[in-house]
Amino acid sequence: MAVELKVPAVGESITEVQIATWLRSTGERVERDEPLVELETDKATVELPAPVTGVLAQIRKGPGETAMVGEVIGLIAEEAAGAAAGVTRAGAAPAFVMPAAQRALAEHRLDPAQAEPTGPGGRLLKEDVQRAVAQRAAQAAAPAPETPASPAGRVERVVPMSPLRRRVAERLVQAQQTAALLTTFNEIDMTEVQALRRRHQEEFVAKHGLKLGLMSFFVRATVEALGDFPQLNAEVRGTDLVYHDYVDMGIAVGAGKGLAVPVLRDAQRLGLADIERAIADFAARAAQNRLDLAELQGGTFTLSNGGVYGSLLSTPLVNPPQSAILGLHAIQDRPVARDGQVVIRPMMYAAVTYDHRVVDGREAVTFLKLIKTRIEQPERLCLGI
């Protein structure tokens, strides 16, 4: 018998997925619980395992096509079905061909994969072959559409927008249309925090098994600044303002198919080593599209580091329903004035975009200055001042 392969529920509010990759071809044997197809949602890529052991008899949705939750995207013929009398194993899609269909295929020199099976258990019937022959004849008789000649090198490719990219687009437009967004900028002297890392890097690696980066300092500095200015950790909910007494910080990382923002839960409880370990894990799994959906949901504040890509200055956009986002940028040696002298220092521009419905300009500016102070004087992070 044929077992239907249906799109499972993959997360709250997700109603459709896009087929990313089939890991097996029609006619191939699959084992129960073996990953069979990758489904891409607006949050992550998930694997759908085979529900039974058998042969992939039919693929109804190909890569790039969308399917609704609960929709059948393929059929698996259990191995026992191949023992039915009068059934021929074709070795290619579809997996089982009835005798009359086999004769029709030979008569019209048609490959089994060119006909869609409609019989029980994914069997190919004579009527299916006749339908495929009629469709082939109709296509051959139809005039080919005229394609305007294109100058050399001016070729266009139409690629369906992925669910992730569509979701990002929707949320960015939503942020601009529903929130009163403003951005404040400042620059941070990275001299002291870089020196601290150099002094303690070897010992830190020996104890924790990973390098001490800059992101953990910014997470800690941001958490402390949010404690002084909870408005930037709040959200608008209807006609109310909701203040969070915890910090679930979204950390923007590059993913295999775009930008992902996994959430560092209860960041206010984490030390530098815990933060570095979590971010490294996020980045590694994001590159393989292996982040869990639960890790991408929620978040009360976001930290984005465009500096890793070389961005010198940008205006980050708030991730609704959050009220603020901190954007970090590339570190460059620049001349600055210190005690009446011009010196060269490693400088970074930082930006905070905030929802003016929740946060006043004075609060946003002072919030960013607090982060600046804690990074320029990193001993404050240890002393809690």
N, C-alpha and C positions, 0 to 999 in steps of 0.2 A: 504494500500500500504506500501511497505517497503522503508524506508529512509536510504540512505547510510551514514555511519559514516566514514568521511574521515580525514586523517591527515592534519591539517591546517598548514599554514606557521607560523613557530614559531620563526623566527629570521633570520637576514641577514646571508647568506652563509650556513645556515643549510639545508641540503637536505634530511636527513634521521633521524629517531628517533628510539628508542627502547621502546617496550611496557614494562612498569614497572609493573603495577597492574591494573587488571580490578576490579572496585568497585562494579559491579553487575555481576551476572551469567546469562547465557542464560535462557530465560523463565521468568525472573524477570521483574516486572513493573518498569519503570523509568519515572521521571517527566522531563518536559522541563527545560533546564538549570541546571539540577542536574549533579554534577560531575560524569562521567561515567567511565573514564579510565585515568590513569596517564601515561604520555609520558616522557621518559627521553632523553634529548639531551646532547650534549657535554658541555653544560653550566649549565643547571638546569632541574628540574622536573616541568612539567606543566600539568594542569588538562584539559581534553577535556570534555565539558559538552554535555549532550544529546540535539540534535537539536529539538526534538519533544517529546511529551508524548506518551508512548506506552510500548511495550515489547521488550526487547533485544532478537531478534530472532536468531542472528548468530554472533559468534566471529570468525573472519578469521585469526587474528594474536594473538597468546598467549603471556604470559609474557616471556621476554627474546628474542623474535623475533624482527627483525628490519622491518621497513616500510618506504617507501619513502613519501615525502610530496605530498599530493594529492591522495595517495593510500587508497582504501577502506579497513578498518580493522574490520568492523562489520555492521550489519543491524538491524534497529529498525522497528518493525511492529507497525504502528499507531493503536490506539485502534479501530478505525472505521473498520480496515481491518478484525477484528475478527468477524464482523457481516455478512461477506459474506456467502452466502448459501453453504451448503455442506462442510464447513470447521470446523475441530475439534480442540479445544484448548488442547494441550498435557500437559501443566503444566511444561514441561522441554524442553530443546533445541531439535529440533527446536520448535518455538512457535505454528505453525499451520500445521496440518497434513491432507492431502486430504483423502477421504474415501478409495480409492483403496490402498493408502499407509498404512492406518491404518490396513487393512486386511492383507497386506503383512508383516507388522511388527509383527502381532499376529501369523501369520503362521510360521515365522522364529524365533520367540521369540527374537526379536531385540529391543533394546532400541532406542527411537527416536533420542537421542543424538549421536548415533553411525553412523547416516547417515547425509550427507551434503545436505541441501535443495537447489534446483536450480530453483524452481518454482517461479512465480510472488509473490512479497511480502514476500519472505522467506518461501513459502509453501513447504512442503515435498511431493514429488510425488512418485508414485509407482516405476518409473525408478530409483529414488534416493535410494530406499530401495533395489532394485535388485542389484544396483552397490555396495552398502555396503555389501550385502551378498556375492557377488563374491569376494570382497576384503578380507573379513574374511576367506573365503575358501582358497584363495591363500596364505594368511599368515599362516594358519594352516598347509598347505602342504609344505611350505618352510622349509628346515632344519634350525634348530636354530644355529646361529653362535657359534663357540667354543670360550669360554672365558677362557684364561689361568688362572690357579689357582694362587691366590695371597697369600703370607704369611700373617698370622694374623697381623692386624695393618698396612698393607701397601696398603691402598686403595687410588686410585686417583679419584678426582672429576674434571670434565671438566665444567667450568662455562664461559659463554660468557663474554668477556670484555665489560663493560658498555661504552656508548658513552663518558661519562665524563672521564673515565680512558683512553680510546683510545686517546682522545683529549689531555689530559695531557701528555701522552707518546709522541705524535707527536710533541708537542711544546717543550718539554724538549730536544728531539733529534734535533729538528730544531735549538734550541739555541746553542747546542754544535757544530753543523755542520756549522752554518753560522756566528757565532760571535767569536771574539777572547776574550775569557773569562779569567779573572784573579780575584783573591780574596785577599783582604787585611784585616788584623785582628787587633783588639785592645781590651783592657779591660776597663771597666767602673766601677768606685766606686759609688755604689748606696746609700751611706750613707745619703747624703744631701737630695736627692729627696724623700727617704723613710721617713726621719724626717719631711719634709715639708708636706707630705701626712698625717702623724699621727697628726700633729698640727692642720690641717685644715679639716680633714675628716668629723668630726661631723657637722661643719658649712656648708660644701659643700653639704652633704647629705640633710640637712635641707632646703637648698635653691633650689637645683636642683633635688632632689628626686632620686639620684643615687650616687654610690660610685665613688671616684676619684681614677682611676687606674694609671698604669704606661704607658700604650700605648699612652694616650693623650700627655704625655710629650715627648715621642719619635716622635710622629707625628709632634708636634710643632717644636722640635729641628731639625727634618729632613727638614721640609719646609724652615726653616731659612737657613740651610746649603745649600739647593738647590738654594736659592737665590744668594748665593755667588759662587756656582759652577753649573751653569745651564747646563753644559755638561751632568751631571748625570740625567738630566730631559729631555734629548733630544732623538732623534731616527734617525736611518739611513733610508732614503726614496729614493731608487734608488741610484743616485750618489750625493744626497744632504743630509745635516744635517738639521733636523727640530728642532728648539728650541721652547719650550712651555713657555709662560709667565704666566702660571697657573700650579697648581699641582693637578692632579687627582690621588690620591694615592690608589693603591690596598692594601687591608688589608686581608691577608690570615687568614681564619677562618676554623675551622673544620666543615664539613657538614655531613649530614646523610649518604651520599654515597661517601664521599671523601673530598678532600680539595677544598674549593671555595675561590675565590678572588674578593669579591665585591669592588667596587670603590667608594672612598670617594671624591666626586666632589668638586673642588675648596677648597681644604683643607687649602689653604693659608688664607682663610677668616674666618676660624672656631676657636672658643675658646676652652678651655679644656672641658667645659661642653658639647658643641656641639659635639665634637669628641667622648667623652665617650658615649653619648646618641646614636650616629650613630653606633658605634662599637657594643654596646649591642644589638641594633636592628638587625644588620647584623648577629650576632652570634645566636640569638634566631631563626630567620627565616631560617638560613642556616641549623640548626639542624633538621628542619622540611622540608628541600628541598623546601622552599617557596620563594627563592630569585627570583626577576624578571630578565629576560634576559638582559634588559638594564643596570641593576646594575653590571653585570659581564663583560661588554664590555668596551673597552678603557683602560684608565689608563696610566700614564706617568712615574710612579715609584711605586715600591712595597715594603711593609714592612711585613716581616714574623717573627713570634715569635715561634720558636721551643722550647723555654724554658718552655712553658706551658705543654709540654709533657716530660720534663726532659732532653732535649738535652743540653749537656754542650758546644759543639762546632760542627759546621757544615759548609759546603760550599753551600750557597743557589745558585740556578740557575736563571739566568735572564729570565723574561717572555717577549719574543719577541712581538713587536719591541722595547720594552724598552731597556735602556742602562745600568741600574743598579738596584740592589735590596739590601736592608738592612736586615740582619738576626740577630735576638736577641736570647739569650739563657738563660739557667737557672741561677738564682742568688745563689751563694754559699759563705758561710763565708770562707775566705782564709787569710793566713798571708801575709801581705804586708809591705813594708818599708815606714814609714812616719817620716820625720825629724830625721832620724838616728835611729828610733826605729821600732821594729817589732810589728805590731798591727793586730788585726783581723777585717776585713772589708767585707761587702757584695759586692761581685764582680760579674760582668757579662762580658762574652766575647761577642763581637759584630763583625760582618763580613760584608763587602761590596764586592759583586761580580759585576764586571763592564765589559763593552765591550771596549776593548782596541782600537778598531777602532775609538771610539768617545772620550774616557776618557783616559788621561795619568795617570800613576801611582802617580805622585805628587799630582794631583787633587783629586784622589780617597783617598789617605792617609790623605790629609788635610781635606777633606770633613768629614771623619770618626772622625778625631780629633776634629773638630768643634762640632759634635754631642756629643762626649765624654765631652767636656768642658761645654756645655749647660746642660747636665744631672748632671754633678758633681757640677755645680753651677747654680741650677735651677732659681735663681733670675734673671739671664741673660734673661730667656724667658719672664719674666715680664717687664724687662727694654728694651728689644729689642737690646741687645748689645752682 
